[in-house]
């Protein structure tokens, strides 16, 4: 992967990629593996982008699919894979597991279903219901209802009212 491709087509979306990877991992090592796999899959699939949606929607969709695929692989056979570390510029600003209050939020988010995690992460990225629906593959009304339910569930989880 060229640094130009990374800087132009991935780096502007690193924030959401990092957040999605964080929502589906429990350790810094897994997080780094997921992030690298997402970047690799974006690069590998660039030729399949048909401009039927925005590039950002394509990136989010690939990121989500990679995270869900890796999560399923890990659940099915306990597979772990080893990778090199992320570039220093990525880890300096995004030491994914160092902020305790943020850890509590991610712990609560990880208790949601896989699809609800994706929805709330995109919502927290201030994506419109239409954009989220395009990425998830549903309609905006469904997203609106789910976001309201997810917020209620997260509040209960954070308040310790449910496990």
C-alpha positions in Angstrom: 0.0 0.0 0.0 1.5 3.3 -1.0 1.7 6.1 1.5 -0.2 8.3 -0.9 -3.1 6.0 -0.9 -3.0 5.7 2.9 -2.8 9.5 3.3 -5.5 10.3 0.8 -8.0 7.5 1.2 -7.6 6.1 4.7 -6.1 8.7 7.0 -9.0 11.2 6.7 -11.3 8.4 8.0 -8.9 7.0 10.6 -11.1 8.4 13.4 -14.1 6.2 12.6 -12.0 3.2 11.7 -10.3 3.5 15.1 -13.6 3.9 16.9 -15.2 0.9 15.1 -12.1 -1.3 15.8 -12.1 -0.2 19.4 -15.8 -1.1 19.8 -15.1 -4.7 18.7 -11.8 -5.4 20.6 -10.8 -5.8 24.2 -7.0 -5.2 24.0 -4.5 -2.9 22.4 -3.1 -5.8 20.4 -6.4 -6.9 19.0 -7.2 -3.2 18.2 -4.0 -2.8 16.3 -4.6 -6.0 14.4 -8.2 -5.0 13.4 -7.0 -1.5 12.4 -4.3 -2.9 10.1 -6.7 -5.5 8.6 -9.3 -2.8 7.8 -6.6 -0.7 6.1 -5.4 -3.7 4.1 -9.0 -4.6 3.0 -9.7 -1.0 2.0 -6.6 -1.0 -0.2 -7.4 -4.5 -1.6 -11.0 -3.6 -2.5 -10.3 -0.1 -3.9 -10.8 -1.4 -7.5 -14.3 -2.7 -6.5 -15.5 0.8 -5.5 -18.1 1.7 -8.1 -18.9 5.2 -6.9 -22.5 4.3 -6.2 -22.0 5.8 -2.7 -19.5 8.2 -1.2 -16.0 7.0 -0.5 -16.6 7.5 3.3 -19.6 5.2 3.1 -17.5 2.6 1.4 -14.7 2.9 4.0 -17.3 2.6 6.9 -18.9 -0.4 5.3 -15.5 -2.2 4.8 -14.4 -1.3 8.3 -17.6 -2.7 9.8 -17.5 -5.9 7.7 -13.8 -6.5 8.6 -14.5 -6.0 12.3 -17.5 -8.4 12.3 -15.6 -11.0 10.3 -12.6 -10.9 12.6 -14.9 -11.0 15.6 -16.7 -14.1 14.3 -13.4 -15.8 13.5 -12.2 -15.2 17.0 -15.4 -16.5 18.5 -15.4 -19.6 16.3 -11.9 -20.8 16.8 -10.2 -18.5 19.3 -7.8 -17.5 16.4 -5.3 -14.8 17.3 -3.0 -13.2 14.7 0.1 -11.2 15.2 0.9 -8.0 13.4 3.4 -5.3 13.5 2.6 -2.2 15.5 0.6 0.7 14.1 2.6 3.7 12.9 3.6 6.0 15.8 1.4 8.9 14.5 -1.6 6.7 14.9 -0.9 5.4 18.4 0.3 8.7 19.9 -3.1 10.3 19.6 -5.2 7.2 19.9 -3.8 5.1 22.7 -7.0 3.2 22.6 -7.2 1.9 26.1 -5.6 4.6 28.3 -8.7 6.8 29.2 -10.7 5.1 32.0 -14.0 7.0 31.4 -13.7 6.1 27.7 -13.0 2.5 28.7 -16.3 2.4 30.7 -18.2 3.7 27.6 -16.6 1.1 25.3 -17.3 -1.6 27.9 -21.0 -0.7 27.8 -20.9 -0.5 24.0 -19.4 -3.9 23.7 -22.4 -5.3 25.6 -24.6 -4.3 22.8 -25.3 -6.5 19.8 -22.8 -6.4 17.0 -25.1 -4.3 14.8 -26.1 -2.0 17.6 -22.4 -1.3 18.2 -22.0 -0.2 14.6 -25.1 2.0 14.7 -24.1 3.8 17.9 -20.5 4.3 16.7 -21.7 5.8 13.5 -24.2 7.9 15.4 -21.4 9.2 17.7 -19.5 10.1 14.5 -22.5 12.4 13.8 -23.5 10.5 10.7 -27.1 11.1 9.6 -29.7 8.4 9.9 -29.6 8.1 6.1 -25.8 7.6 6.0 -26.0 5.0 8.8 -28.8 3.2 6.9 -26.8 3.2 3.7 -23.8 1.7 5.6 -25.8 -0.9 7.6 -28.2 -1.7 4.8 -31.6 -0.7 6.2 -33.8 2.4 6.2 -33.4 5.7 8.1 -36.6 5.2 10.2 -35.3 1.9 11.5 -32.0 3.6 12.5 -33.9 6.3 14.3 -35.8 3.8 16.4 -32.7 1.8 17.1 -30.6 4.8 18.2 -33.3 5.8 20.8 -33.3 2.2 22.1 -29.5 2.0 22.2 -29.2 5.2 24.1 -31.6 3.9 26.7 -29.8 0.7 27.0 -26.4 2.4 27.3 -27.7 4.7 30.0 -28.9 1.7 32.0 -25.6 -0.1 31.5 -23.5 3.0 32.5 -25.8 3.6 35.6 -25.3 -0.1 36.6 -29.0 -0.9 36.3 -28.4 -3.8 34.0 -25.5 -6.0 33.0 
